[in-house]
Amino acid sequence: MAQTLDLGSRVELVSMDPHFDDISIALYSPEDSGPPCYQVHTYSRLPGVTERVAGVGHAMQVLGGIEQTSDGPLSFSCGHAHQLAVKRLFLEACKLPPEQPIEPRPLHIFDKKANATIAIDSLGQGLYEARATEQVRGVERRVATIARGLIRLGEMDEIADQPNQVRFGCGEAHDALIGLLLIRAPNVRAAMREAESMASRGVLSAPSSQE
């Protein structure tokens, strides 16, 4: 008999996992009185699905610096939800082939439009600054664009009179999460469209339809 679980509110959905028989995998946020946390779940009962779900959770830990609590859910040590950033983190974790080595993304990226490398410096207390490592024509505009992209993707705060500085509201550093978001920051609109497209391909199916 098909069963559904009370997993809290659904945060994000990958309706067809390209690396595991097109099963649906979702990220939930359990509703309790503790700090915000997240749970990766699928209703599929295919052999190996437990390992696949665990692999996605592990990838989220490496790519985003989120930690696994003693009873299973994932949460940030700062105690904040960072929910919009977690959506991107979950999507990126699901896109990685299970056999591919996982490591945190660097805090720099080569921007083709600027023809220059854009780096992100951690200034402490959750504050980050975007800068160009080479001075070429138009690069400052691209630096500002990437800083705005981080604000949108990570729900970060803009710093008044410092257009290239952004801050996490929790006041703590999240270097791994910044490195992950930096990949999409130069083209944040495409990242948003991708997330909408992946979620609209279907719904999380009950067990009977995923066997």
C-alpha positions in Angstrom: 0.0 0.0 0.0 1.3 3.5 -0.9 2.2 5.6 2.1 2.9 9.3 2.4 4.9 10.8 5.3 4.6 14.0 7.2 7.9 15.6 6.1 6.9 19.2 6.5 6.8 21.7 3.7 8.4 20.9 0.4 11.3 23.3 -0.4 12.4 22.1 -3.8 11.8 19.2 -6.3 13.8 17.4 -8.9 11.0 15.5 -10.6 13.2 13.3 -12.8 16.6 12.4 -11.4 18.9 11.9 -14.4 21.3 9.8 -12.4 18.8 7.3 -10.9 16.0 6.0 -13.2 14.2 9.3 -13.4 12.8 9.0 -9.9 11.5 12.1 -8.1 13.6 13.5 -5.3 12.5 16.4 -3.1 13.9 18.5 -0.3 11.6 19.1 2.7 11.8 21.3 5.7 10.4 19.5 8.8 8.1 21.7 10.9 9.2 21.6 14.5 10.3 24.0 17.2 14.0 23.6 16.6 16.3 25.4 14.2 15.5 25.2 10.5 16.5 21.9 8.9 16.1 20.0 5.7 15.4 16.4 4.7 16.1 14.8 1.3 13.4 12.2 0.5 12.0 10.1 -2.3 9.0 7.8 -2.3 10.7 5.4 -4.7 11.4 1.9 -3.5 13.9 0.9 -6.2 17.0 -1.0 -5.1 19.8 1.4 -4.2 17.5 4.4 -3.6 18.6 4.8 0.0 22.2 5.2 -1.1 21.1 7.7 -3.8 19.3 9.9 -1.3 22.3 9.7 1.1 24.6 10.6 -1.7 22.6 13.8 -2.5 22.7 14.7 1.2 26.5 14.2 1.3 26.9 16.3 -1.8 25.0 19.1 -0.1 27.3 18.9 2.9 30.4 19.2 0.7 29.1 21.8 -1.8 27.3 24.0 0.7 28.8 23.5 4.1 25.5 22.3 5.5 25.8 19.8 8.3 24.0 16.6 9.1 22.4 16.5 12.6 22.6 13.4 14.8 19.1 12.3 13.9 19.5 12.8 10.1 18.2 16.2 8.9 20.6 18.8 7.4 21.0 22.2 9.0 23.5 25.1 9.1 25.6 25.7 12.2 24.5 29.3 12.3 20.9 28.2 12.9 19.4 30.1 10.0 17.4 28.6 7.1 19.1 30.2 4.1 16.3 28.6 2.2 16.7 30.2 -1.2 20.4 29.2 -1.2 19.5 25.7 -0.1 17.2 25.3 -3.1 20.1 26.0 -5.4 22.4 23.7 -3.3 19.9 20.8 -3.6 19.6 21.3 -7.4 23.3 21.3 -7.9 23.8 18.3 -5.6 21.2 16.3 -7.7 22.9 17.2 -10.9 26.2 15.6 -9.9 26.8 12.0 -11.1 27.1 9.8 -8.1 30.5 8.5 -9.2 32.0 12.0 -9.6 34.4 13.2 -6.8 32.8 16.1 -4.9 34.7 19.1 -3.5 33.8 22.6 -2.6 33.8 25.2 -5.4 36.6 27.9 -5.3 35.8 31.5 -4.4 36.7 32.7 -7.9 35.3 32.3 -11.4 36.4 33.3 -14.9 33.8 35.5 -16.3 33.7 35.3 -20.1 31.8 38.6 -20.6 34.5 40.5 -18.7 37.3 38.3 -19.9 38.6 38.4 -16.4 38.6 36.4 -13.1 36.2 37.5 -10.5 37.1 36.6 -6.9 35.1 36.7 -3.7 36.9 37.7 -0.5 35.5 36.8 2.9 35.8 39.8 5.2 34.4 38.1 8.3 31.0 38.0 10.1 29.3 36.8 6.9 30.5 39.8 4.8 31.9 39.1 1.3 33.3 41.4 -1.4 33.5 40.7 -5.1 36.5 42.0 -7.0 38.3 41.5 -10.3 41.8 40.1 -10.3 42.5 41.9 -13.6 41.6 45.4 -14.6 40.1 45.3 -18.0 37.4 47.5 -19.7 34.0 47.0 -18.3 35.0 44.6 -15.5 33.7 46.7 -12.7 30.2 46.5 -14.2 30.5 42.7 -14.2 31.7 42.6 -10.7 28.6 44.6 -9.6 26.4 42.2 -11.6 27.9 39.2 -9.9 27.5 40.8 -6.5 23.8 41.4 -7.3 23.5 37.8 -8.4 24.8 36.6 -5.1 22.2 38.8 -3.3 19.4 37.2 -5.3 20.5 33.6 -5.2 21.4 33.7 -1.5 19.0 36.2 -0.1 22.0 38.2 1.1 22.0 41.8 2.3 23.3 44.6 0.1 25.7 46.9 1.9 25.0 50.6 1.5 27.6 52.6 -0.4 29.5 49.3 -1.1 28.0 47.9 -4.3 30.3 45.0 -4.4 29.8 43.8 -0.8 27.2 41.4 0.3 26.4 39.8 3.7 24.6 36.8 5.1 21.9 38.0 7.5 23.1 35.4 10.1 26.5 37.2 10.4 28.5 34.0 9.9 30.7 32.9 7.0 29.5 30.4 4.5 32.4 30.0 2.1 31.3 26.8 0.5 27.8 28.1 -0.1 29.3 31.3 -1.7 31.5 29.2 -4.0 28.4 27.2 -5.1 26.3 30.3 -5.8 29.1 32.0 -7.6 28.8 29.6 -10.5 25.3 30.9 -11.2 25.7 34.5 -10.1 26.8 35.8 -13.5 23.6 34.7 -15.1 21.0 34.6 -12.2 18.0 34.8 -14.5 19.0 31.6 -16.2 19.5 29.9 -12.8 16.0 31.0 -11.8 14.5 29.7 -15.0 16.3 26.4 -14.6 14.9 25.9 -11.1 11.4 26.7 -12.3 11.7 24.3 -15.2 13.0 21.4 -13.1 10.1 21.8 -10.6 7.5 22.0 -13.3 8.3 18.7 -15.0 6.2 16.7 -12.6 5.3 16.1 -9.0 6.8 13.8 -6.3 5.1 10.5 -7.0 3.7 8.1 -4.5 5.6 4.8 -4.0 3.2 2.8 -6.3 4.1 4.9 -9.3 7.9 4.8 -8.7 8.5 1.1 -8.3 
